[in-house]
Amino acid sequence: MFSRFFIERPILANVIAVITMLLGGVALLVLPAELYPQITPPTVRVSANYPGGSAKVVADTVGAPIEQQVNGVENMLYMSSTSSNDGSYALTITFEVGTNIDMAQVLVQNRVQIALAQLPPEVQRQGITTLKQSTDIVMFVTLTSPDERYDSLFLSNYATIHIRDALSRIPGVGQVTVIGAGSYSMRLWLDPDELAARGLTTLDVVNAVEEQNVQVAAGQIGQPPAPPDQATQLTVTTLGRLRTPEQFGDIIVKTITAPTPQIVRVRDVARVELGAQTYDQFFQVNGVPAAGMAVFQLPGANALDVADRIRAEMEQLREQFPPGMHYDIPFDTTLFVREAIRELYLTLLEAGVLVLLVILVFLQDWRAVLVPATTVPVTIVGAFIALFAFGFSVNLLTLFGLVLAVGIVVDDAIVVTENAAHHIENGQQPKEAAIAAMVELFGPIIGITLVLTSVFLPAAFLRGITGQLYRQFALTIAATAVISAINALTLKPAQCALWLRPAVQRPRFIFFRAFNSFYGRVEHAYARSVHWMTRRPALFMIPYALLVAVTLWGFLALPTGFLPIEDQGYFMTSVQLPDAASQDRTKAVVDR
């Protein structure tokens, strides 16, 4: 018999249980933690920029060629694009749930490369980026200057140069987006009157800047082949890309030889200053100019671990901040996740304690309680092995499944313990009693396990977002049922043979005596009521039918929803102004 093998080898049974808990503990440490499973379809984002182009021009010259090639990529559900008057273009391609996001990115990139030759040269020079996009934001980090020593442009530039790359290197971070005034740029504000007086156009200035603001290899002096008496070989270093407004102002735009020799420089026809690359957006924190960084996590990453690493990295970067700069984290999605998971862990502990108390009250033998008591940690911790094997995460649904499974996993252990105790009361030794109990219970344990798994397994085969959501819940309970059955067939009979003893006739504790007396009366009353009802089945079919009708009415009347609405401690406000509203007008509304 299967169980007899472990009854005669209790050390082996305990070693299996210990190994199960160790593997489950290791799996728990590496499993990602999140609020809900990854149910959103994966997306890939293609972005480009056409300087000076309007929304219609961008849509016609950039969007149309790219979308014609990308359309129909493998496993694509749909795509949406946005073309703006600032020349920016963004295309988001949404794929089916379960699609390999890395392969999807490669397929989109290949399609974009085909369309590259059809794009304007300015767009090609700016470059086209194809990135896998995560919709799961971890937190929002802001940079501010409490004494307003630095403006939003400086803060945004500092975040781009010194912080974004450091945060992007953190394991689990998928993307860091800097939001604010943008990056520094050399601005040339042309004077139309001065240009017209000198017979110049905007294109003349652009060509002059492109020709003279270059990084070139000037070569070497004395490079072979050289005369035999050449003693030195010198590398020529020239001024490369210009850095200051003065250097850009000295760029020669035109040379006039007659009637009077004259050199026209950029400063003669334009005002040169170091400003922002774009002035189309602003960012504030509590009314103070600031810069923000939205940090997104990679699919499958541990959100709590990523958040902790981000906080630790920001603390290290803060030591290098210039005086008067401060960082803050006003938005952190992991706070709610951390609290929700902590509450579920607490609920799991409370459920385990309550189950053991109920077992103690009914069995009234601490030795008998130890047998099902060890089932809870072995089965629940061992379930994390299944979560790791299935590629699941620690989320509200998997933990909720474990909470429900606490009451299920002890059933087999209670039945084994009760049957073994029954045989001991009939005069058998604990070892023989455990063997006799397992001879009777081996089939029922296998049967009830198959029934439980057959109830929950169909939910694992649901398709789409619904299946992705409830698959983890169903398979978690099914896995605990299987582990509980294995535990009941191996460890539980061995423990019964070792721990159970014949009952000693002695007065029970007063609480148990009172409980037994009360329970006996309740049981007797229940038996009499059942006997009375079974003699009048037709009479009780009426309330049964009413109960079914009320249940059906309540099911149809209650509002439906995909996920429950939860208060996560924050709210967002969106302000929509009429078309063509200026930025100053928008800022005035926001300030109010």
C-alpha positions in Angstrom: 0.0 0.0 0.0 1.2 3.5 -0.9 0.7 5.1 2.5 2.1 2.1 4.4 5.5 2.8 2.8 5.6 6.2 4.5 4.1 5.0 7.8 7.1 2.6 8.1 9.5 5.4 7.0 8.3 8.5 8.9 11.7 10.3 8.4 11.3 10.2 4.7 7.8 11.6 5.0 9.0 14.5 7.1 12.0 15.1 4.8 9.5 15.5 1.9 7.5 18.0 3.9 10.5 20.0 4.9 11.8 20.1 1.3 8.4 21.2 0.1 8.4 24.1 2.6 12.0 25.1 1.7 11.3 25.1 -2.0 8.1 27.0 -1.4 9.9 29.6 0.7 12.5 30.1 -1.9 9.8 30.5 -4.6 8.0 33.1 -2.4 11.2 35.2 -2.2 11.6 35.3 -6.0 7.9 35.6 -7.0 6.9 39.1 -8.3 4.3 40.9 -6.1 1.6 43.0 -7.7 -2.0 44.1 -7.2 -3.6 42.0 -9.9 -2.2 39.6 -12.5 -0.9 40.9 -15.8 -4.2 41.1 -17.7 -3.6 44.1 -19.9 -2.7 43.3 -23.5 1.0 44.0 -24.3 1.7 47.1 -26.3 4.6 48.4 -28.4 5.1 52.2 -29.0 6.6 53.8 -32.1 7.5 57.4 -31.7 9.0 60.0 -34.2 9.4 63.7 -34.5 9.0 66.0 -37.5 10.3 69.5 -36.4 8.0 72.3 -37.6 5.4 69.9 -38.9 1.7 70.4 -38.2 -0.5 67.6 -37.1 -1.9 67.0 -40.6 1.6 67.1 -42.2 2.9 64.6 -39.6 -0.1 62.3 -40.1 0.3 62.3 -43.9 4.1 62.2 -44.2 5.1 60.2 -41.1 2.0 58.3 -39.8 0.6 57.0 -43.1 3.8 55.2 -44.3 4.5 53.7 -40.9 1.0 52.5 -40.3 0.7 51.0 -43.7 3.7 48.8 -43.0 2.9 48.0 -39.3 -0.7 47.1 -40.0 -1.3 43.4 -39.8 1.8 42.5 -37.7 1.5 39.1 -36.1 -0.9 38.8 -33.1 -1.9 42.5 -33.4 -5.3 43.4 -32.0 -5.5 47.1 -33.0 -3.3 50.2 -33.2 -3.9 53.9 -32.5 -1.8 56.9 -33.3 -1.5 60.5 -32.3 -0.1 63.3 -34.4 0.4 66.7 -32.7 1.1 70.2 -33.9 4.5 70.2 -32.2 5.7 67.7 -34.8 5.5 64.6 -32.5 4.1 61.3 -33.7 3.2 58.3 -31.5 1.8 54.9 -32.7 0.7 52.3 -30.1 0.2 48.8 -31.3 -1.8 46.5 -28.9 -1.3 42.7 -29.1 -3.2 39.7 -27.9 -2.9 38.8 -24.2 -0.1 36.3 -23.8 2.0 37.5 -26.8 5.7 37.6 -26.2 6.4 41.3 -25.9 10.0 41.0 -26.9 9.2 39.2 -30.1 6.4 41.7 -30.8 8.9 44.6 -30.5 11.2 42.9 -33.0 8.4 42.4 -35.5 7.2 46.0 -35.2 10.8 47.2 -35.6 11.3 45.2 -38.8 8.1 46.8 -40.2 9.2 50.3 -39.3 12.6 49.8 -41.0 10.7 49.0 -44.2 8.8 52.3 -44.0 12.0 54.3 -43.1 12.9 55.1 -46.7 9.5 56.8 -47.3 9.9 59.3 -44.4 11.1 62.9 -44.7 14.9 63.3 -44.2 14.3 65.5 -41.1 12.4 62.6 -39.5 15.1 60.1 -40.4 17.8 62.4 -38.8 15.8 62.7 -35.6 15.4 58.9 -35.4 12.5 56.6 -34.8 12.2 54.7 -31.6 10.4 51.4 -31.1 9.9 50.4 -27.5 7.8 47.9 -25.6 5.5 50.0 -23.4 4.4 49.1 -20.0 1.1 50.5 -18.6 2.1 49.6 -15.0 3.5 52.8 -13.5 5.3 52.2 -10.2 5.8 55.7 -8.9 6.3 59.3 -9.8 9.5 61.1 -8.7 9.6 64.9 -8.8 12.5 67.4 -8.6 11.8 70.8 -7.1 13.7 73.8 -5.9 12.0 75.0 -2.7 13.8 78.4 -2.8 13.1 78.6 -6.6 16.8 78.7 -7.3 16.3 76.5 -10.4 13.6 76.7 -13.0 11.7 73.8 -14.5 14.0 73.7 -17.5 17.1 73.2 -15.4 15.3 70.6 -13.3 14.2 68.7 -16.3 17.6 68.8 -17.9 19.2 67.6 -14.6 16.7 64.7 -14.4 17.5 63.7 -18.0 21.2 63.8 -17.6 21.8 62.5 -14.1 18.8 60.6 -12.9 16.9 58.9 -15.8 19.8 56.6 -16.8 20.4 55.6 -13.2 16.8 54.7 -12.6 16.6 52.9 -16.0 19.4 50.5 -14.9 17.5 49.3 -11.9 16.3 45.7 -12.4 12.6 45.6 -13.2 12.4 49.1 -14.5 11.1 49.2 -18.0 10.9 52.9 -18.9 11.6 56.2 -17.2 9.8 59.2 -18.8 10.9 62.7 -17.9 8.0 65.2 -17.8 8.7 68.9 -17.6 10.0 71.8 -19.6 12.2 69.5 -21.7 15.9 69.7 -22.5 18.2 72.6 -23.2 18.5 73.8 -26.8 20.3 76.6 -28.5 17.5 78.9 -29.8 18.1 81.2 -32.8 15.4 83.9 -32.9 15.6 85.2 -36.4 14.8 88.9 -37.3 12.8 88.9 -40.6 13.8 92.5 -41.3 17.5 91.9 -40.9 17.3 88.8 -43.1 15.4 90.8 -45.8 17.9 93.7 -45.7 20.8 91.3 -46.3 19.0 89.1 -48.9 19.0 86.0 -46.7 16.4 83.4 -46.0 15.8 81.1 -43.1 17.2 78.2 -45.1 20.5 80.1 -45.5 20.9 80.3 -41.7 20.0 76.6 -41.3 22.5 75.6 -43.9 25.2 77.7 -42.3 24.6 76.2 -38.9 24.6 72.6 -40.2 27.9 73.2 -42.1 29.8 74.9 -39.3 28.4 73.1 -36.3 30.0 69.7 -37.0 32.3 67.3 -35.4 35.1 66.4 -37.8 38.3 64.3 -37.8 41.0 66.8 -38.7 43.8 64.2 -39.2 47.4 64.2 -38.1 50.6 66.1 -39.0 53.6 63.9 -39.7 51.5 60.8 -40.4 53.2 58.2 -42.6 54.2 58.2 -45.3 56.6 61.0 -44.1 60.2 62.0 -44.7 62.8 59.8 -42.8 63.8 62.7 -40.6 60.2 63.3 -39.3 60.6 63.2 -35.5 57.0 63.8 -34.3 53.5 62.9 -35.3 50.8 65.3 -34.0 47.1 64.9 -33.9 45.2 68.0 -35.0 42.3 68.9 -32.7 39.8 71.4 -34.0 36.8 73.1 -32.5 33.9 70.6 -32.8 30.3 71.2 -32.0 29.6 74.6 -30.7 28.5 75.0 -27.0 27.9 78.7 -26.1 25.5 81.3 -27.6 28.6 83.4 -28.5 30.0 80.6 -30.6 26.7 80.2 -32.4 26.5 83.9 -32.9 29.9 83.9 -34.6 28.8 81.5 -37.4 29.3 83.1 -40.8 26.1 83.1 -42.8 27.2 85.2 -45.8 30.2 86.9 -47.1 29.8 90.2 -49.2 32.7 91.3 -51.3 31.2 94.3 -53.1 30.8 97.1 -52.9 32.1 96.9 -49.4 33.6 93.6 -48.0 31.4 92.4 -45.2 30.8 89.3 -43.2 27.3 88.5 -42.1 27.1 86.4 -38.9 24.2 84.8 -37.1 24.3 87.4 -34.4 23.6 90.1 -37.1 20.3 88.5 -38.1 19.2 86.7 -35.0 19.1 86.7 -31.2 20.9 83.6 -29.8 20.2 82.2 -26.4 20.2 78.9 -24.5 16.6 78.0 -23.9 14.2 75.0 -24.0 13.9 72.6 -26.9 10.1 73.1 -26.7 7.8 75.4 -24.8 4.7 73.4 -25.3 4.4 72.0 -21.8 4.9 72.9 -18.1 5.1 71.0 -14.9 4.4 72.1 -11.3 4.3 70.6 -7.9 2.2 72.6 -5.4 2.4 75.6 -7.6 6.2 75.5 -7.8 8.0 74.8 -11.2 9.4 71.2 -11.1 10.3 68.2 -13.2 8.8 64.8 -13.0 9.8 61.3 -13.8 7.3 58.5 -14.4 8.8 55.1 -13.7 7.2 52.1 -15.4 8.0 48.5 -14.5 8.8 45.6 -16.8 6.1 42.9 -17.2 6.6 40.3 -14.5 8.8 42.4 -12.3 8.3 42.6 -8.6 6.7 46.0 -8.1 7.5 46.2 -4.4 11.1 45.3 -5.0 11.4 47.8 -7.8 9.9 50.6 -5.6 12.4 49.8 -2.8 15.3 49.9 -5.2 14.1 53.2 -6.7 13.9 54.8 -3.2 17.4 53.5 -2.4 18.8 54.8 -5.6 17.2 58.2 -5.1 18.7 58.5 -1.7 22.2 57.9 -3.2 21.6 60.4 -6.0 20.4 63.0 -3.5 23.9 63.3 -2.1 25.1 64.6 -5.5 22.2 67.2 -5.9 23.3 70.8 -6.2 22.3 73.0 -3.2 18.6 74.0 -3.3 17.3 70.9 -5.1 15.0 68.4 -3.5 13.2 65.3 -4.6 9.9 63.8 -3.6 7.7 60.8 -4.4 4.1 62.2 -4.5 2.6 59.2 -6.3 3.5 55.6 -5.4 1.2 52.7 -6.5 3.0 50.2 -4.4 1.7 51.7 -1.2 -1.7 50.3 -1.8 -0.3 47.0 -3.2 1.9 46.6 -0.1 -1.0 47.3 2.3 -3.4 45.0 0.4 -0.9 42.1 0.4 -0.1 42.7 4.0 -3.8 42.5 4.9 -4.2 39.3 2.9 -1.2 37.8 4.7 -2.8 38.7 8.0 -6.1 37.2 6.9 -4.3 34.1 5.9 -2.7 33.9 9.3 -6.1 34.5 11.0 -7.8 31.9 8.9 -5.2 29.3 9.9 -5.5 30.1 13.6 -9.3 29.9 13.5 -9.2 26.6 11.7 -6.9 25.1 14.3 -9.0 26.5 17.1 -12.1 24.8 15.6 -10.2 21.6 15.2 -9.1 21.7 18.9 -12.6 22.4 20.1 -14.0 19.4 18.2 -11.2 16.9 18.6 -10.3 18.0 22.2 -6.8 16.4 21.9 -3.7 18.4 21.4 -1.9 15.5 19.8 -4.7 15.1 17.3 -4.6 18.9 16.6 -0.9 18.7 15.7 -1.6 16.5 12.7 -3.8 18.9 10.8 -1.9 21.9 12.2 1.2 20.9 10.3 -0.8 20.6 7.1 -1.5 24.3 6.8 2.1 25.5 6.6 3.3 22.6 4.4 0.4 23.0 1.9 0.2 26.8 1.8 4.0 27.4 1.6 4.3 24.5 -0.9 1.7 26.1 -3.1 4.2 28.9 -4.0 6.1 26.2 -5.8 3.1 25.8 -8.1 2.8 29.6 -8.5 6.5 29.7 -9.6 6.1 26.8 -12.0 3.0 28.3 -13.6 4.7 31.7 -13.9 2.2 33.4 -11.6 2.8 36.3 -9.2 1.9 37.1 -5.6 -1.3 39.1 -6.0 -4.7 39.6 -4.5 -6.2 36.7 -6.5 -3.6 34.1 -5.7 -3.5 35.1 -2.0 -7.3 35.1 -1.9 -7.1 31.5 -3.3 -4.7 30.5 -0.5 -7.1 32.0 2.1 -10.0 29.9 0.8 -7.7 26.9 0.5 -6.9 27.0 4.3 -10.3 25.4 5.1 -9.9 22.9 2.2 -6.4 21.6 2.9 -7.2 20.5 6.5 -10.1 18.4 5.5 -8.0 15.4 4.4 -5.8 15.7 7.5 -8.9 15.8 9.8 -10.5 12.8 8.1 -7.2 10.8 8.4 -6.7 11.8 12.1 -10.3 11.1 13.0 -10.3 7.6 11.4 -7.0 6.7 12.9 -8.2 7.8 16.4 -11.4 5.7 15.8 -9.3 2.6 15.2 -7.1 3.4 18.3 -10.2 3.6 20.4 -11.2 0.1 19.2 -8.0 -1.3 20.7 -5.4 -1.1 17.8 -1.9 0.3 18.2 -1.3 3.7 16.6 0.8 2.2 13.7 -1.8 -0.5 12.9 -4.6 2.1 13.3 -2.9 4.4 10.8 -2.5 1.6 8.3 -6.1 0.5 8.7 -7.3 4.1 8.3 -5.4 4.6 5.1 -6.7 1.4 3.6 -10.2 2.8 4.0 -9.3 6.4 3.0 -6.9 6.1 0.1 -9.7 6.0 -2.5 -11.9 8.7 -0.9 -8.9 11.1 -0.7 -8.0 10.6 -4.3 -11.7 11.0 -5.3 -12.3 14.3 -3.4 -9.0 15.7 -4.8 -10.2 15.0 -8.3 -13.6 16.5 -7.6 -12.0 19.7 -6.2 -9.6 20.1 -9.1 -12.3 19.4 -11.7 -14.4 22.2 -10.1 -11.6 24.8 -10.5 -9.7 23.7 -13.5 -12.3 24.7 -16.2 -11.7 28.4 -15.2 -8.1 28.0 -16.2 -9.1 27.5 -19.8 -11.1 30.7 -20.2 -9.7 32.9 -23.0 -9.0 36.6 -23.1 -8.6 39.0 -20.2 -11.2 37.1 -18.1 -9.3 33.9 -18.4 -6.0 35.6 -17.6 -7.5 37.1 -14.5 -9.1 34.0 -13.0 -6.7 31.4 -14.2 -4.3 32.2 -11.3 -7.1 32.0 -8.7 -8.4 28.6 -10.0 -5.0 27.0 -10.4 -3.9 28.2 -7.0 -6.7 26.4 -5.3 -6.3 23.3 -7.5 -2.6 23.2 -6.7 -3.2 23.4 -2.9 -5.8 20.6 -3.2 -3.2 18.3 -4.9 -0.5 19.2 -2.4 -2.9 18.6 0.4 -3.8 15.1 -1.0 -0.1 14.2 -1.3 0.5 15.4 2.2 -2.5 13.4 3.5 -1.2 10.2 1.9 2.4 10.6 3.0 3.0 12.7 6.1 -0.3 12.6 7.9 -0.5 8.8 8.4 3.1 8.8 9.6 2.3 11.5 12.1 -0.8 9.6 13.3 1.3 6.5 13.9 3.9 8.6 15.9 1.8 11.1 17.8 -1.6 9.6 18.5 -2.1 7.7 21.8 -5.1 5.8 23.2 -7.4 8.1 25.1 -7.0 8.2 28.9 -10.3 8.3 30.8 -10.0 11.5 32.9 -12.3 14.5 33.5 -12.2 16.9 30.5 -11.6 20.6 30.8 -14.7 22.5 31.9 -14.9 24.4 28.6 -14.9 21.1 26.6 -17.6 19.7 28.9 -19.8 22.7 28.4 -19.2 22.6 24.7 -20.0 18.9 24.4 -23.2 19.4 26.4 -24.3 22.3 24.2 -23.3 20.6 21.0 -25.1 17.4 22.0 -28.4 19.3 22.4 -27.9 21.1 19.1 -27.1 17.9 17.3 -30.2 16.2 18.9 -32.4 19.1 17.9 -31.0 19.2 14.4 -31.6 15.4 13.9 -35.2 15.7 15.1 -35.8 18.6 12.7 -34.3 16.7 9.8 -36.4 13.7 10.6 -39.6 15.9 10.8 -38.8 17.6 7.5 -38.0 14.4 5.6 -41.5 13.2 6.4 -43.0 16.3 4.7 -40.9 16.9 1.6 -43.7 18.6 -0.4 -44.2 21.2 2.3 -40.5 22.3 2.3 -40.2 22.4 -1.5 -42.1 25.7 -1.4 -39.6 27.7 0.7 -36.8 26.0 -1.3 -38.3 27.3 -4.5 -38.7 30.8 -3.0 -35.1 30.7 -1.9 -33.9 29.8 -5.4 -36.1 32.6 -6.9 -34.7 35.2 -4.5 -31.2 34.1 -5.2 -31.8 34.4 -9.0 -33.4 37.8 -8.6 -30.5 39.0 -6.5 -28.0 37.8 -9.1 -29.8 39.6 -11.9 -30.5 42.8 -9.8 -27.0 43.4 -8.5 -24.7 45.6 -10.6 -22.0 43.9 -12.5 -18.4 44.9 -13.0 -15.0 43.5 -14.1 -13.1 44.3 -10.9 -14.3 45.9 -7.7 -13.8 49.7 -7.3 -11.2 50.3 -4.6 -10.1 53.4 -2.9 -6.4 53.6 -3.4 -5.9 56.9 -1.7 -5.6 59.3 -4.6 -7.7 60.9 -7.4 -6.9 62.5 -10.7 -8.4 65.6 -12.4 -8.4 66.3 -16.1 -9.1 69.7 -17.5 -10.2 70.0 -21.1 -10.1 73.5 -22.7 -11.5 74.5 -26.1 -9.4 73.8 -29.2 -6.5 76.2 -29.9 -6.4 77.3 -26.2 -3.0 78.9 -25.4 -0.7 77.5 -22.8 -1.1 80.6 -20.6 -4.8 80.1 -20.6 -4.4 76.5 -19.6 -2.0 77.4 -16.9 -4.4 80.0 -15.5 -7.1 77.4 -15.2 -4.7 74.9 -13.5 -3.6 77.6 -11.0 -7.1 78.2 -10.0 
